[in-house]
Amino acid sequence: EVLQEGKTADTISRRYRESFSYMPDDMLFPRQLTAKEVLSFFSALRGVPEERADEVLELVGLSGEKHRQISLFSKGMQQRLSFAQALLADTPLLIMDEPTNGLDPYWVWKFKEIIQEEKRKGKAILFTTHILPLVEEIADKAVFLEEGKLIHFDTVKEIMKNGDGAVSLESVFFSSFKNDKRIQHN
């Protein structure tokens, strides 16, 4: 169930659709299109001025590649294009699934910089990741799930503080699953 302002959301309403942007884990863009064509399509779909497409392409470092077919893009470039489409509309909530997959260290750093700026603008940002140091750096709160069950949900600082002397979220994670047979203990 999706709630919006405490009530069951009308998921087909315009108000609902305009309340968030989404970046899936692996967005399958039509490979024969260019980056500019893809963002022009999403601009029209979201009712965003097409100039915004050029702005976000610049932001994610693809303005020089905007007339290049996506079939020629690396995984990292496709991921940055997916990030750009999520940034097109100025929504109060940004939801991203594994947003740094395929990014090189420079673009992970730039991603963090862009996310910090979006936070400063007052946006709520929800993202999934397996990279716990990334969570430590940019998240205010964190959730640990295991097989659909909530293990931890608190501020990053509180999770680490209550993690039996843990110095990182990774150490909290591993201490949370002491009985997990997948984790070998010496």
N, C-alpha and C positions, 0 to 999 in steps of 0.2 A: 504494500500500500504506500502510495506517495502522498505526503501531507504538504500543504502549502499554507503557511500562516495558521497552523494548527487544525486545518480542515482537509478532508479528502480532496486532493487536487483534481480539477477538471482537465485531464491530460490532453484534451483536444482543443482547449481554449487558446486563443492568441496570448492571453496574459501568462498562461503557464509556459508556452513555448518561448516567450520572450524573457523568461526569468532566469534562464541559464544557457550556457554554451557547453558543448561536449566535444571532447577529443577522445575517440576510441583508441584502443591498443594498436590496432592495425587498420587504418583507413584505406579502403581499396578505391582509389581514384581511377577514372577512365584513363588508361595509359596513353592513349593517342592525343589527349588534351594537353595544353600547356598549363603551367602554374597559374598564369593570369586568367586563362579561361575557366579553370576550376574555381578560383576565388571570385571571378565575375558571376558565375552561377550561384555560389553561396551568398554573394552580396545581394543578388536579386531575390533569392529565396528568403533571406533574413530582413529584407527591406533596408539594407545598409547602402549608403552612397558608394559607388564603385571606386572613388578615390581612396576609400578606406582599404581596399584590396592592396593598392600600391604601398600604403603606409605599413601594413602588417607584413608584406613581402620584404620591405626594407628592414623591419624590426627583426625578422628571423633570418636575415642574410640571403634572401633569394631574389632580390630585385634585379640582379644581373642575370638571373636564370629564368625570369618570368615568361619568356617566349620559347623556352625549351620544353620539349615533350616530357611528360612525367616518366615515360618508359626509360628515359636516359638518366633518371635521378637515382642516386644511391639510397639505401634504407634511411640514412640520417637526413638526407634532403627531403624525402617523403614524410618523415616524422616532423620536420620543421614546417612543411606545408600543412600538415594536419594541425599543428599548433597554430599556424597562421589562421586557418579557417575557424578555429575555436576562439581566436582573439578578435575576429571581424566585428561581431556585435558587442555592444557595450552592455553586457548583462551583469547583474549583481552576483551571479554564481558561475564559477568556471569548474567543470567536472572533467577530470582527465584520468585515463586508464593507462598506466605505465608510460608517462609522457617522455621519459628520457631513453627509452629503448632505441638503440641504433645511433645515439648521439655520441660524437667524440667528446673528449674532455673539454675542449673549448666551448662547444655548444651546450654541454651540461652546465658549465659556468654561466653562459649567457641565459640559459633557461632559468636558472636560479635568480639572476639579475632581473629578468622580465617578470617573474612571479613576485619578487619582492616589490617591484613597482606596482603591479596590479593590487597587491595587498595594501600598499600605501594609498591607493585610490579608493579603498574601502570595499574591495571585492572579497567575497568568500570563495575560498579555493579548496576543492576536495580532489585529492588524487590518490591513486594506488601506486605502490612501488614495492619492490623487493630490496631496494637499496636504502637500508636504514640510516647510514650517515647522511643521505640526502634529507630524510625526514628530520633528523637532528638539526640540520642547518636551516631549513625553511618552514617547518611546520610549527604551529602553536600547540595543536593537539594531535594525538595519534591513537589509532585503534589497531590492536592485534587480534586477528581472527585465526582460528584453527578449525578446519572442517565446519565452517559456518557458525562456530561458537565464539562469543566475545570473551577474550582473555584479558585484555587491558583496554581501557578507554579513559584518557586523562590528558593533561598537558604533558608535553614531552618531558619537562623538568620534573613533574611529579612521578611519572612512570620511572624515570631514572633514579629519583630519590628513594622510591619504594622498591627498587630492584635489588635489594640485598647487597648494597655497595657496588652496584654495577657502574661501570664507567662509560658505557655506551648502550644504545638501544639494542645492538646486536647481543651484548652480554645479557641484557634483560630477556630478550627473546629466547636465548638458549637456556637460561635458568628457568624460564616458564615451562619448558618442555623437557624437564629432567627425565621423565619416564618414557619419553618418545623413543621407540626402538630404532628409529632412523638415525638418531644422534648417538654416536659412539662415545662412551665415557671411559677414561683410563683410570 
